Amino acid sequence: MKLALPMRESESGFVSATEVEERVRGLMESEEGKLIRERIVGMKIAAKVASSEGGSSRVALSKLVESWKDK
């Protein structure tokens, strides 16, 4: 999916506010950020289709519920 942004942690394992700010700005302003946003929109559309009537997620959930009812 390539949606994660790497963050530099301090020795204590925390991420500084400056690091978060840089990553958010990069996400908002960079070409990489534009590509990530486009992928997210695609994922949103795919999730909507999958969860709509007759979609793969809806069908799978219905099958699961029916299997529980049979027990």
PDB file of N, CA, C, O and CB in Angstrom:
ATOM      1  N   MET A   1       0.812  -1.198   0.000  1.00  0.00           N
ATOM      2  CA  MET A   1       0.000   0.000   0.000  1.00  0.00           C
ATOM      3  C   MET A   1       0.855   1.260   0.000  1.00  0.00           C
ATOM      4  O   MET A   1       0.493   2.270  -0.604  1.00  0.00           O
ATOM      5  CB  MET A   1      -0.924  -0.001   1.193  1.00  0.00           C
ATOM      6  N   LYS A   2       1.968   1.190   0.670  1.00  0.00           N
ATOM      7  CA  LYS A   2       2.904   2.315   0.727  1.00  0.00           C
ATOM      8  C   LYS A   2       2.239   3.600   1.212  1.00  0.00           C
ATOM      9  O   LYS A   2       2.275   4.624   0.529  1.00  0.00           O
ATOM     10  CB  LYS A   2       3.520   2.545  -0.640  1.00  0.00           C
ATOM     11  N   LEU A   3       1.646   3.539   2.370  1.00  0.00           N
ATOM     12  CA  LEU A   3       1.008   4.719   2.941  1.00  0.00           C
ATOM     13  C   LEU A   3       1.748   5.256   4.152  1.00  0.00           C
ATOM     14  O   LEU A   3       1.502   6.387   4.571  1.00  0.00           O
ATOM     15  CB  LEU A   3      -0.409   4.404   3.319  1.00  0.00           C
ATOM     16  N   ALA A   4       2.637   4.478   4.716  1.00  0.00           N
ATOM     17  CA  ALA A   4       3.329   4.886   5.935  1.00  0.00           C
ATOM     18  C   ALA A   4       4.471   5.844   5.619  1.00  0.00           C
ATOM     19  O   ALA A   4       5.103   5.753   4.567  1.00  0.00           O
ATOM     20  CB  ALA A   4       3.860   3.661   6.683  1.00  0.00           C
ATOM     21  N   LEU A   5       4.721   6.748   6.533  1.00  0.00           N
ATOM     22  CA  LEU A   5       5.866   7.641   6.428  1.00  0.00           C
ATOM     23  C   LEU A   5       6.838   7.296   7.546  1.00  0.00           C
ATOM     24  O   LEU A   5       6.439   7.205   8.707  1.00  0.00           O
ATOM     25  CB  LEU A   5       5.429   9.140   6.500  1.00  0.00           C
ATOM     26  N   PRO A   6       8.104   7.104   7.209  1.00  0.00           N
ATOM     27  CA  PRO A   6       9.067   6.781   8.263  1.00  0.00           C
ATOM     28  C   PRO A   6       9.286   7.983   9.185  1.00  0.00           C
ATOM     29  O   PRO A   6       9.302   9.129   8.737  1.00  0.00           O
ATOM     30  CB  PRO A   6      10.407   6.332   7.647  1.00  0.00           C
ATOM     31  N   MET A   7       9.451   7.706  10.458  1.00  0.00           N
ATOM     32  CA  MET A   7       9.715   8.750  11.450  1.00  0.00           C
ATOM     33  C   MET A   7      10.998   8.405  12.187  1.00  0.00           C
ATOM     34  O   MET A   7      11.240   7.249  12.531  1.00  0.00           O
ATOM     35  CB  MET A   7       8.523   8.902  12.448  1.00  0.00           C
ATOM     36  N   ARG A   8      11.808   9.414  12.422  1.00  0.00           N
ATOM     37  CA  ARG A   8      13.032   9.214  13.201  1.00  0.00           C
ATOM     38  C   ARG A   8      12.703   9.321  14.686  1.00  0.00           C
ATOM     39  O   ARG A   8      12.177  10.329  15.157  1.00  0.00           O
ATOM     40  CB  ARG A   8      14.125  10.250  12.803  1.00  0.00           C
ATOM     41  N   GLU A   9      13.025   8.264  15.398  1.00  0.00           N
ATOM     42  CA  GLU A   9      12.785   8.249  16.844  1.00  0.00           C
ATOM     43  C   GLU A   9      14.041   8.689  17.576  1.00  0.00           C
ATOM     44  O   GLU A   9      15.157   8.496  17.093  1.00  0.00           O
ATOM     45  CB  GLU A   9      12.347   6.842  17.320  1.00  0.00           C
ATOM     46  N   SER A  10      13.847   9.282  18.743  1.00  0.00           N
ATOM     47  CA  SER A  10      14.979   9.600  19.603  1.00  0.00           C
ATOM     48  C   SER A  10      15.437   8.317  20.285  1.00  0.00           C
ATOM     49  O   SER A  10      14.805   7.270  20.142  1.00  0.00           O
ATOM     50  CB  SER A  10      14.604  10.695  20.654  1.00  0.00           C
ATOM     51  N   GLU A  11      16.519   8.400  21.013  1.00  0.00           N
ATOM     52  CA  GLU A  11      17.024   7.220  21.725  1.00  0.00           C
ATOM     53  C   GLU A  11      16.006   6.688  22.726  1.00  0.00           C
ATOM     54  O   GLU A  11      16.002   5.499  23.044  1.00  0.00           O
ATOM     55  CB  GLU A  11      18.330   7.553  22.445  1.00  0.00           C
ATOM     56  N   SER A  12      15.145   7.571  23.220  1.00  0.00           N
ATOM     57  CA  SER A  12      14.128   7.151  24.189  1.00  0.00           C
ATOM     58  C   SER A  12      12.911   6.517  23.512  1.00  0.00           C
ATOM     59  O   SER A  12      12.003   6.035  24.189  1.00  0.00           O
ATOM     60  CB  SER A  12      13.686   8.344  25.027  1.00  0.00           C
ATOM     61  N   GLY A  13      12.895   6.519  22.166  1.00  0.00           N
ATOM     62  CA  GLY A  13      11.796   5.900  21.442  1.00  0.00           C
ATOM     63  C   GLY A  13      10.671   6.854  21.069  1.00  0.00           C
ATOM     64  O   GLY A  13       9.664   6.434  20.499  1.00  0.00           O
ATOM     65  N   PHE A  14      10.834   8.130  21.386  1.00  0.00           N
ATOM     66  CA  PHE A  14       9.807   9.116  21.065  1.00  0.00           C
ATOM     67  C   PHE A  14      10.126   9.828  19.759  1.00  0.00           C
ATOM     68  O   PHE A  14      11.280   9.891  19.336  1.00  0.00           O
ATOM     69  CB  PHE A  14       9.670  10.132  22.199  1.00  0.00           C
ATOM     70  N   VAL A  15       9.094  10.360  19.131  1.00  0.00           N
ATOM     71  CA  VAL A  15       9.246  11.151  17.914  1.00  0.00           C
ATOM     72  C   VAL A  15       9.019  12.608  18.298  1.00  0.00           C
ATOM     73  O   VAL A  15       8.043  12.934  18.974  1.00  0.00           O
ATOM     74  CB  VAL A  15       8.243  10.686  16.781  1.00  0.00           C
ATOM     75  N   SER A  16       9.923  13.482  17.864  1.00  0.00           N
ATOM     76  CA  SER A  16       9.823  14.893  18.246  1.00  0.00           C
ATOM     77  C   SER A  16       8.711  15.596  17.475  1.00  0.00           C
ATOM     78  O   SER A  16       8.295  15.152  16.405  1.00  0.00           O
ATOM     79  CB  SER A  16      11.159  15.606  18.005  1.00  0.00           C
ATOM     80  N   ALA A  17       8.246  16.691  18.040  1.00  0.00           N
ATOM     81  CA  ALA A  17       7.218  17.498  17.378  1.00  0.00           C
ATOM     82  C   ALA A  17       7.740  18.032  16.051  1.00  0.00           C
ATOM     83  O   ALA A  17       6.989  18.129  15.080  1.00  0.00           O
ATOM     84  CB  ALA A  17       6.770  18.664  18.286  1.00  0.00           C
ATOM     85  N   THR A  18       9.017  18.376  16.005  1.00  0.00           N
ATOM     86  CA  THR A  18       9.633  18.863  14.770  1.00  0.00           C
ATOM     87  C   THR A  18       9.597  17.798  13.688  1.00  0.00           C
ATOM     88  O   THR A  18       9.299  18.094  12.531  1.00  0.00           O
ATOM     89  CB  THR A  18      11.075  19.300  15.026  1.00  0.00           C
ATOM     90  N   GLU A  19       9.898  16.565  14.058  1.00  0.00           N
ATOM     91  CA  GLU A  19       9.861  15.453  13.103  1.00  0.00           C
ATOM     92  C   GLU A  19       8.445  15.259  12.567  1.00  0.00           C
ATOM     93  O   GLU A  19       8.258  15.079  11.364  1.00  0.00           O
ATOM     94  CB  GLU A  19      10.366  14.149  13.765  1.00  0.00           C
ATOM     95  N   VAL A  20       7.459  15.295  13.440  1.00  0.00           N
ATOM     96  CA  VAL A  20       6.062  15.145  13.014  1.00  0.00           C
ATOM     97  C   VAL A  20       5.684  16.294  12.077  1.00  0.00           C
ATOM     98  O   VAL A  20       5.047  16.076  11.047  1.00  0.00           O
ATOM     99  CB  VAL A  20       5.105  15.109  14.247  1.00  0.00           C
ATOM    100  N   GLU A  21       6.074  17.504  12.436  1.00  0.00           N
ATOM    101  CA  GLU A  21       5.777  18.669  11.596  1.00  0.00           C
ATOM    102  C   GLU A  21       6.386  18.519  10.205  1.00  0.00           C
ATOM    103  O   GLU A  21       5.725  18.793   9.203  1.00  0.00           O
ATOM    104  CB  GLU A  21       6.297  19.951  12.259  1.00  0.00           C
ATOM    105  N   GLU A  22       7.642  18.087  10.142  1.00  0.00           N
ATOM    106  CA  GLU A  22       8.305  17.903   8.852  1.00  0.00           C
ATOM    107  C   GLU A  22       7.586  16.868   8.000  1.00  0.00           C
ATOM    108  O   GLU A  22       7.403  17.067   6.799  1.00  0.00           O
ATOM    109  CB  GLU A  22       9.759  17.489   9.057  1.00  0.00           C
ATOM    110  N   ARG A  23       7.180  15.770   8.613  1.00  0.00           N
ATOM    111  CA  ARG A  23       6.486  14.714   7.865  1.00  0.00           C
ATOM    112  C   ARG A  23       5.112  15.172   7.384  1.00  0.00           C
ATOM    113  O   ARG A  23       4.716  14.864   6.260  1.00  0.00           O
ATOM    114  CB  ARG A  23       6.339  13.462   8.731  1.00  0.00           C
ATOM    115  N   VAL A  24       4.387  15.901   8.220  1.00  0.00           N
ATOM    116  CA  VAL A  24       3.066  16.396   7.826  1.00  0.00           C
ATOM    117  C   VAL A  24       3.205  17.413   6.698  1.00  0.00           C
ATOM    118  O   VAL A  24       2.443  17.374   5.732  1.00  0.00           O
ATOM    119  CB  VAL A  24       2.331  17.027   9.035  1.00  0.00           C
ATOM    120  N   ARG A  25       4.168  18.319   6.811  1.00  0.00           N
ATOM    121  CA  ARG A  25       4.400  19.294   5.737  1.00  0.00           C
ATOM    122  C   ARG A  25       4.780  18.581   4.439  1.00  0.00           C
ATOM    123  O   ARG A  25       4.300  18.927   3.360  1.00  0.00           O
ATOM    124  CB  ARG A  25       5.509  20.297   6.140  1.00  0.00           C
ATOM    125  N   GLY A  26       5.646  17.586   4.566  1.00  0.00           N
ATOM    126  CA  GLY A  26       6.039  16.818   3.392  1.00  0.00           C
ATOM    127  C   GLY A  26       4.853  16.135   2.749  1.00  0.00           C
ATOM    128  O   GLY A  26       4.739  16.092   1.524  1.00  0.00           O
ATOM    129  N   LEU A  27       3.981  15.607   3.563  1.00  0.00           N
ATOM    130  CA  LEU A  27       2.782  14.940   3.063  1.00  0.00           C
ATOM    131  C   LEU A  27       1.865  15.936   2.353  1.00  0.00           C
ATOM    132  O   LEU A  27       1.242  15.599   1.346  1.00  0.00           O
ATOM    133  CB  LEU A  27       2.030  14.251   4.214  1.00  0.00           C
ATOM    134  N   MET A  28       1.784  17.138   2.867  1.00  0.00           N
ATOM    135  CA  MET A  28       0.899  18.147   2.296  1.00  0.00           C
ATOM    136  C   MET A  28       1.479  18.791   1.040  1.00  0.00           C
ATOM    137  O   MET A  28       0.731  19.163   0.135  1.00  0.00           O
ATOM    138  CB  MET A  28       0.607  19.214   3.325  1.00  0.00           C
ATOM    139  N   GLU A  29       2.807  18.928   0.973  1.00  0.00           N
ATOM    140  CA  GLU A  29       3.410  19.758  -0.064  1.00  0.00           C
ATOM    141  C   GLU A  29       4.203  19.000  -1.122  1.00  0.00           C
ATOM    142  O   GLU A  29       4.454  19.553  -2.193  1.00  0.00           O
ATOM    143  CB  GLU A  29       4.293  20.747   0.568  1.00  0.00           C
ATOM    144  N   SER A  30       4.601  17.780  -0.872  1.00  0.00           N
ATOM    145  CA  SER A  30       5.505  17.079  -1.789  1.00  0.00           C
ATOM    146  C   SER A  30       4.757  16.275  -2.846  1.00  0.00           C
ATOM    147  O   SER A  30       3.559  16.014  -2.730  1.00  0.00           O
ATOM    148  CB  SER A  30       6.421  16.159  -1.010  1.00  0.00           C
ATOM    149  N   GLU A  31       5.497  15.892  -3.872  1.00  0.00           N
ATOM    150  CA  GLU A  31       4.953  15.018  -4.908  1.00  0.00           C
ATOM    151  C   GLU A  31       4.616  13.657  -4.308  1.00  0.00           C
ATOM    152  O   GLU A  31       3.604  13.051  -4.662  1.00  0.00           O
ATOM    153  CB  GLU A  31       5.953  14.863  -6.081  1.00  0.00           C
ATOM    154  N   GLU A  32       5.470  13.175  -3.396  1.00  0.00           N
ATOM    155  CA  GLU A  32       5.197  11.901  -2.719  1.00  0.00           C
ATOM    156  C   GLU A  32       3.878  11.983  -1.954  1.00  0.00           C
ATOM    157  O   GLU A  32       3.087  11.039  -1.964  1.00  0.00           O
ATOM    158  CB  GLU A  32       6.357  11.532  -1.756  1.00  0.00           C
ATOM    159  N   GLY A  33       3.649  13.108  -1.296  1.00  0.00           N
ATOM    160  CA  GLY A  33       2.397  13.305  -0.574  1.00  0.00           C
ATOM    161  C   GLY A  33       1.199  13.275  -1.498  1.00  0.00           C
ATOM    162  O   GLY A  33       0.152  12.722  -1.159  1.00  0.00           O
ATOM    163  N   LYS A  34       1.358  13.876  -2.675  1.00  0.00           N
ATOM    164  CA  LYS A  34       0.274  13.859  -3.662  1.00  0.00           C
ATOM    165  C   LYS A  34      -0.032  12.424  -4.078  1.00  0.00           C
ATOM    166  O   LYS A  34      -1.199  12.045  -4.175  1.00  0.00           O
ATOM    167  CB  LYS A  34       0.645  14.710  -4.901  1.00  0.00           C
ATOM    168  N   LEU A  35       0.998  11.629  -4.323  1.00  0.00           N
ATOM    169  CA  LEU A  35       0.798  10.233  -4.713  1.00  0.00           C
ATOM    170  C   LEU A  35       0.123   9.436  -3.600  1.00  0.00           C
ATOM    171  O   LEU A  35      -0.751   8.610  -3.862  1.00  0.00           O
ATOM    172  CB  LEU A  35       2.136   9.587  -5.081  1.00  0.00           C
ATOM    173  N   ILE A  36       0.533   9.687  -2.361  1.00  0.00           N
ATOM    174  CA  ILE A  36      -0.077   8.998  -1.218  1.00  0.00           C
ATOM    175  C   ILE A  36      -1.554   9.362  -1.115  1.00  0.00           C
ATOM    176  O   ILE A  36      -2.396   8.491  -0.896  1.00  0.00           O
ATOM    177  CB  ILE A  36       0.659   9.357   0.099  1.00  0.00           C
ATOM    178  N   ARG A  37      -1.871  10.645  -1.272  1.00  0.00           N
ATOM    179  CA  ARG A  37      -3.276  11.069  -1.208  1.00  0.00           C
ATOM    180  C   ARG A  37      -4.097  10.417  -2.319  1.00  0.00           C
ATOM    181  O   ARG A  37      -5.242  10.021  -2.099  1.00  0.00           O
ATOM    182  CB  ARG A  37      -3.381  12.601  -1.308  1.00  0.00           C
ATOM    183  N   GLU A  38      -3.513  10.306  -3.506  1.00  0.00           N
ATOM    184  CA  GLU A  38      -4.220   9.650  -4.611  1.00  0.00           C
ATOM    185  C   GLU A  38      -4.480   8.179  -4.291  1.00  0.00           C
ATOM    186  O   GLU A  38      -5.559   7.664  -4.581  1.00  0.00           O
ATOM    187  CB  GLU A  38      -3.412   9.774  -5.919  1.00  0.00           C
ATOM    188  N   ARG A  39      -3.495   7.498  -3.694  1.00  0.00           N
ATOM    189  CA  ARG A  39      -3.694   6.094  -3.311  1.00  0.00           C
ATOM    190  C   ARG A  39      -4.785   5.974  -2.254  1.00  0.00           C
ATOM    191  O   ARG A  39      -5.589   5.041  -2.283  1.00  0.00           O
ATOM    192  CB  ARG A  39      -2.380   5.482  -2.786  1.00  0.00           C
ATOM    193  N   ILE A  40      -4.807   6.915  -1.330  1.00  0.00           N
ATOM    194  CA  ILE A  40      -5.823   6.881  -0.273  1.00  0.00           C
ATOM    195  C   ILE A  40      -7.221   7.053  -0.871  1.00  0.00           C
ATOM    196  O   ILE A  40      -8.161   6.376  -0.454  1.00  0.00           O
ATOM    197  CB  ILE A  40      -5.550   7.984   0.781  1.00  0.00           C
ATOM    198  N   VAL A  41      -7.359   7.946  -1.836  1.00  0.00           N
ATOM    199  CA  VAL A  41      -8.658   8.128  -2.494  1.00  0.00           C
ATOM    200  C   VAL A  41      -9.068   6.828  -3.180  1.00  0.00           C
ATOM    201  O   VAL A  41     -10.231   6.429  -3.112  1.00  0.00           O
ATOM    202  CB  VAL A  41      -8.603   9.297  -3.523  1.00  0.00           C
ATOM    203  N   GLY A  42      -8.118   6.167  -3.841  1.00  0.00           N
ATOM    204  CA  GLY A  42      -8.411   4.884  -4.478  1.00  0.00           C
ATOM    205  C   GLY A  42      -8.850   3.839  -3.476  1.00  0.00           C
ATOM    206  O   GLY A  42      -9.776   3.072  -3.736  1.00  0.00           O
ATOM    207  N   MET A  43      -8.186   3.807  -2.328  1.00  0.00           N
ATOM    208  CA  MET A  43      -8.557   2.856  -1.281  1.00  0.00           C
ATOM    209  C   MET A  43      -9.944   3.171  -0.731  1.00  0.00           C
ATOM    210  O   MET A  43     -10.716   2.262  -0.425  1.00  0.00           O
ATOM    211  CB  MET A  43      -7.520   2.872  -0.147  1.00  0.00           C
ATOM    212  N   LYS A  44     -10.258   4.451  -0.607  1.00  0.00           N
ATOM    213  CA  LYS A  44     -11.580   4.853  -0.114  1.00  0.00           C
ATOM    214  C   LYS A  44     -12.671   4.353  -1.062  1.00  0.00           C
ATOM    215  O   LYS A  44     -13.698   3.830  -0.628  1.00  0.00           O
ATOM    216  CB  LYS A  44     -11.662   6.396   0.037  1.00  0.00           C
ATOM    217  N   ILE A  45     -12.431   4.523  -2.351  1.00  0.00           N
ATOM    218  CA  ILE A  45     -13.407   4.067  -3.345  1.00  0.00           C
ATOM    219  C   ILE A  45     -13.553   2.550  -3.285  1.00  0.00           C
ATOM    220  O   ILE A  45     -14.667   2.027  -3.308  1.00  0.00           O
ATOM    221  CB  ILE A  45     -12.988   4.510  -4.765  1.00  0.00           C
ATOM    222  N   ALA A  46     -12.420   1.843  -3.209  1.00  0.00           N
ATOM    223  CA  ALA A  46     -12.461   0.376  -3.151  1.00  0.00           C
ATOM    224  C   ALA A  46     -13.192  -0.104  -1.900  1.00  0.00           C
ATOM    225  O   ALA A  46     -13.950  -1.072  -1.958  1.00  0.00           O
ATOM    226  CB  ALA A  46     -11.036  -0.202  -3.182  1.00  0.00           C
ATOM    227  N   ALA A  47     -12.967   0.566  -0.773  1.00  0.00           N
ATOM    228  CA  ALA A  47     -13.648   0.184   0.469  1.00  0.00           C
ATOM    229  C   ALA A  47     -15.151   0.422   0.363  1.00  0.00           C
ATOM    230  O   ALA A  47     -15.951  -0.370   0.860  1.00  0.00           O
ATOM    231  CB  ALA A  47     -13.073   0.968   1.661  1.00  0.00           C
ATOM    232  N   LYS A  48     -15.522   1.510  -0.285  1.00  0.00           N
ATOM    233  CA  LYS A  48     -16.948   1.809  -0.455  1.00  0.00           C
ATOM    234  C   LYS A  48     -17.614   0.748  -1.324  1.00  0.00           C
ATOM    235  O   LYS A  48     -18.722   0.301  -1.026  1.00  0.00           O
ATOM    236  CB  LYS A  48     -17.142   3.209  -1.080  1.00  0.00           C
ATOM    237  N   VAL A  49     -16.939   0.345  -2.397  1.00  0.00           N
ATOM    238  CA  VAL A  49     -17.477  -0.696  -3.277  1.00  0.00           C
ATOM    239  C   VAL A  49     -17.586  -2.017  -2.523  1.00  0.00           C
ATOM    240  O   VAL A  49     -18.602  -2.706  -2.616  1.00  0.00           O
ATOM    241  CB  VAL A  49     -16.589  -0.865  -4.535  1.00  0.00           C
ATOM    242  N   ALA A  50     -16.536  -2.373  -1.772  1.00  0.00           N
ATOM    243  CA  ALA A  50     -16.522  -3.648  -1.047  1.00  0.00           C
ATOM    244  C   ALA A  50     -17.604  -3.717   0.020  1.00  0.00           C
ATOM    245  O   ALA A  50     -18.141  -4.789   0.298  1.00  0.00           O
ATOM    246  CB  ALA A  50     -15.166  -3.870  -0.407  1.00  0.00           C
ATOM    247  N   SER A  51     -17.925  -2.571   0.619  1.00  0.00           N
ATOM    248  CA  SER A  51     -18.919  -2.584   1.697  1.00  0.00           C
ATOM    249  C   SER A  51     -20.331  -2.277   1.211  1.00  0.00           C
ATOM    250  O   SER A  51     -21.275  -2.293   2.001  1.00  0.00           O
ATOM    251  CB  SER A  51     -18.530  -1.588   2.760  1.00  0.00           C
ATOM    252  N   SER A  52     -20.482  -2.002  -0.070  1.00  0.00           N
ATOM    253  CA  SER A  52     -21.819  -1.728  -0.603  1.00  0.00           C
ATOM    254  C   SER A  52     -22.572  -3.035  -0.829  1.00  0.00           C
ATOM    255  O   SER A  52     -21.994  -4.118  -0.731  1.00  0.00           O
ATOM    256  CB  SER A  52     -21.730  -0.924  -1.923  1.00  0.00           C
ATOM    257  N   GLU A  53     -23.847  -2.930  -1.128  1.00  0.00           N
ATOM    258  CA  GLU A  53     -24.691  -4.101  -1.373  1.00  0.00           C
ATOM    259  C   GLU A  53     -24.071  -4.952  -2.481  1.00  0.00           C
ATOM    260  O   GLU A  53     -23.823  -4.462  -3.583  1.00  0.00           O
ATOM    261  CB  GLU A  53     -26.140  -3.672  -1.756  1.00  0.00           C
ATOM    262  N   GLY A  54     -23.822  -6.228  -2.183  1.00  0.00           N
ATOM    263  CA  GLY A  54     -23.218  -7.135  -3.153  1.00  0.00           C
ATOM    264  C   GLY A  54     -21.706  -7.071  -3.209  1.00  0.00           C
ATOM    265  O   GLY A  54     -21.082  -7.839  -3.941  1.00  0.00           O
ATOM    266  N   GLY A  55     -21.104  -6.166  -2.448  1.00  0.00           N
ATOM    267  CA  GLY A  55     -19.650  -6.035  -2.423  1.00  0.00           C
ATOM    268  C   GLY A  55     -19.000  -7.179  -1.664  1.00  0.00           C
ATOM    269  O   GLY A  55     -19.657  -7.877  -0.892  1.00  0.00           O
ATOM    270  N   SER A  56     -17.705  -7.368  -1.888  1.00  0.00           N
ATOM    271  CA  SER A  56     -17.010  -8.521  -1.311  1.00  0.00           C
ATOM    272  C   SER A  56     -17.040  -8.537   0.219  1.00  0.00           C
ATOM    273  O   SER A  56     -17.216  -9.599   0.815  1.00  0.00           O
ATOM    274  CB  SER A  56     -15.577  -8.537  -1.783  1.00  0.00           C
ATOM    275  N   SER A  57     -16.875  -7.397   0.851  1.00  0.00           N
ATOM    276  CA  SER A  57     -16.904  -7.364   2.320  1.00  0.00           C
ATOM    277  C   SER A  57     -18.300  -7.652   2.848  1.00  0.00           C
ATOM    278  O   SER A  57     -18.461  -8.368   3.836  1.00  0.00           O
ATOM    279  CB  SER A  57     -16.423  -6.003   2.836  1.00  0.00           C
ATOM    280  N   ARG A  58     -19.298  -7.098   2.196  1.00  0.00           N
ATOM    281  CA  ARG A  58     -20.680  -7.321   2.622  1.00  0.00           C
ATOM    282  C   ARG A  58     -21.038  -8.793   2.470  1.00  0.00           C
ATOM    283  O   ARG A  58     -21.673  -9.375   3.350  1.00  0.00           O
ATOM    284  CB  ARG A  58     -21.656  -6.441   1.807  1.00  0.00           C
ATOM    285  N   VAL A  59     -20.628  -9.400   1.348  1.00  0.00           N
ATOM    286  CA  VAL A  59     -20.914 -10.817   1.105  1.00  0.00           C
ATOM    287  C   VAL A  59     -20.206 -11.681   2.146  1.00  0.00           C
ATOM    288  O   VAL A  59     -20.803 -12.605   2.698  1.00  0.00           O
ATOM    289  CB  VAL A  59     -20.479 -11.229  -0.325  1.00  0.00           C
ATOM    290  N   ALA A  60     -18.928 -11.382   2.416  1.00  0.00           N
ATOM    291  CA  ALA A  60     -18.171 -12.166   3.393  1.00  0.00           C
ATOM    292  C   ALA A  60     -18.782 -12.053   4.784  1.00  0.00           C
ATOM    293  O   ALA A  60     -18.872 -13.048   5.502  1.00  0.00           O
ATOM    294  CB  ALA A  60     -16.710 -11.710   3.425  1.00  0.00           C
ATOM    295  N   LEU A  61     -19.199 -10.863   5.167  1.00  0.00           N
ATOM    296  CA  LEU A  61     -19.822 -10.675   6.476  1.00  0.00           C
ATOM    297  C   LEU A  61     -21.146 -11.430   6.559  1.00  0.00           C
ATOM    298  O   LEU A  61     -21.451 -12.044   7.581  1.00  0.00           O
ATOM    299  CB  LEU A  61     -20.046  -9.179   6.755  1.00  0.00           C
ATOM    300  N   SER A  62     -21.918 -11.386   5.504  1.00  0.00           N
ATOM    301  CA  SER A  62     -23.192 -12.119   5.483  1.00  0.00           C
ATOM    302  C   SER A  62     -22.965 -13.615   5.636  1.00  0.00           C
ATOM    303  O   SER A  62     -23.693 -14.286   6.368  1.00  0.00           O
ATOM    304  CB  SER A  62     -23.955 -11.838   4.181  1.00  0.00           C
ATOM    305  N   LYS A  63     -21.954 -14.141   4.944  1.00  0.00           N
ATOM    306  CA  LYS A  63     -21.636 -15.569   5.060  1.00  0.00           C
ATOM    307  C   LYS A  63     -21.214 -15.919   6.480  1.00  0.00           C
ATOM    308  O   LYS A  63     -21.597 -16.966   7.002  1.00  0.00           O
ATOM    309  CB  LYS A  63     -20.525 -15.957   4.072  1.00  0.00           C
ATOM    310  N   LEU A  64     -20.433 -15.055   7.103  1.00  0.00           N
ATOM    311  CA  LEU A  64     -20.000 -15.295   8.478  1.00  0.00           C
ATOM    312  C   LEU A  64     -21.199 -15.327   9.420  1.00  0.00           C
ATOM    313  O   LEU A  64     -21.309 -16.223  10.256  1.00  0.00           O
ATOM    314  CB  LEU A  64     -18.999 -14.216   8.924  1.00  0.00           C
ATOM    315  N   VAL A  65     -22.086 -14.362   9.289  1.00  0.00           N
ATOM    316  CA  VAL A  65     -23.277 -14.306  10.140  1.00  0.00           C
ATOM    317  C   VAL A  65     -24.133 -15.547   9.929  1.00  0.00           C
ATOM    318  O   VAL A  65     -24.631 -16.126  10.894  1.00  0.00           O
ATOM    319  CB  VAL A  65     -24.099 -13.032   9.849  1.00  0.00           C
ATOM    320  N   GLU A  66     -24.309 -15.957   8.690  1.00  0.00           N
ATOM    321  CA  GLU A  66     -25.099 -17.160   8.405  1.00  0.00           C
ATOM    322  C   GLU A  66     -24.462 -18.399   9.024  1.00  0.00           C
ATOM    323  O   GLU A  66     -25.169 -19.278   9.516  1.00  0.00           O
ATOM    324  CB  GLU A  66     -25.253 -17.353   6.893  1.00  0.00           C
ATOM    325  N   SER A  67     -23.133 -18.478   9.003  1.00  0.00           N
ATOM    326  CA  SER A  67     -22.470 -19.641   9.612  1.00  0.00           C
ATOM    327  C   SER A  67     -22.690 -19.669  11.119  1.00  0.00           C
ATOM    328  O   SER A  67     -22.782 -20.744  11.712  1.00  0.00           O
ATOM    329  CB  SER A  67     -20.963 -19.627   9.302  1.00  0.00           C
ATOM    330  N   TRP A  68     -22.774 -18.499  11.741  1.00  0.00           N
ATOM    331  CA  TRP A  68     -23.050 -18.441  13.176  1.00  0.00           C
ATOM    332  C   TRP A  68     -24.488 -18.867  13.465  1.00  0.00           C
ATOM    333  O   TRP A  68     -24.755 -19.540  14.460  1.00  0.00           O
ATOM    334  CB  TRP A  68     -22.795 -17.022  13.717  1.00  0.00           C
ATOM    335  N   LYS A  69     -25.403 -18.472  12.594  1.00  0.00           N
ATOM    336  CA  LYS A  69     -26.808 -18.826  12.789  1.00  0.00           C
ATOM    337  C   LYS A  69     -27.016 -20.332  12.681  1.00  0.00           C
ATOM    338  O   LYS A  69     -27.880 -20.888  13.358  1.00  0.00           O
ATOM    339  CB  LYS A  69     -27.688 -18.102  11.767  1.00  0.00           C
ATOM    340  N   ASP A  70     -26.230 -20.994  11.837  1.00  0.00           N
ATOM    341  CA  ASP A  70     -26.364 -22.433  11.625  1.00  0.00           C
ATOM    342  C   ASP A  70     -25.888 -23.250  12.820  1.00  0.00           C
ATOM    343  O   ASP A  70     -26.172 -24.445  12.895  1.00  0.00           O
ATOM    344  CB  ASP A  70     -25.595 -22.844  10.396  1.00  0.00           C
ATOM    345  N   LYS A  71     -25.184 -22.645  13.738  1.00  0.00           N
ATOM    346  CA  LYS A  71     -24.632 -23.393  14.877  1.00  0.00           C
ATOM    347  C   LYS A  71     -25.548 -23.382  16.054  1.00  0.00           C
ATOM    348  O   LYS A  71     -25.229 -23.965  17.090  1.00  0.00           O
ATOM    349  CB  LYS A  71     -23.302 -22.837  15.284  1.00  0.00           C
TER     350      LYS A  71
END
